[in-house]
Amino acid sequence: MGGFLILNITKEYPMAEKLASPVYYSSATGGLTTTTGDNIGTPQAGLRTFLSGLQYANKGATASEIVVLDNATEIWRGYAPASATSPVSIVFDPPLQASTNSQMKVAMITTATATVVSGQGFQSP
């Protein structure tokens, strides 16, 4: 006798079909070279930015740490080794999220790096 199994799967973050808009970030040519935060996504009114993926490679001779910020508040930190030959790839599941109407930024902790960064995410209420 056949039957059906019905599963109700819920997640605590917005699903892809409810995206307000995708966010794609790429650092400037030459990478991040200062400690000034670079905006990953500027949210539309009433929305927040979610970061689901981050890739980075420090091509400089100075190792550093990389941070993701909710405006000025650190929400994630990683290590960026010097003279990287391949990128570090991070998947955030669930995604990192900024506060509503807040800038999400990526920054280096030390100067003298040349860290190339890419990020993917979305904006949603």
Secondary structure, DSSP 8 states (H G I E B T S, - for coil): -----------SS--GGG-SEEEEEE--TT-B-SSS-EEEE---TT-EEEEEEEEEEE-SSS-EEEEEEETTEEEEEEEE-TT-SS-EEEEEEEEEE--TT--EEEEESSSS--EEEEEEEEEE-
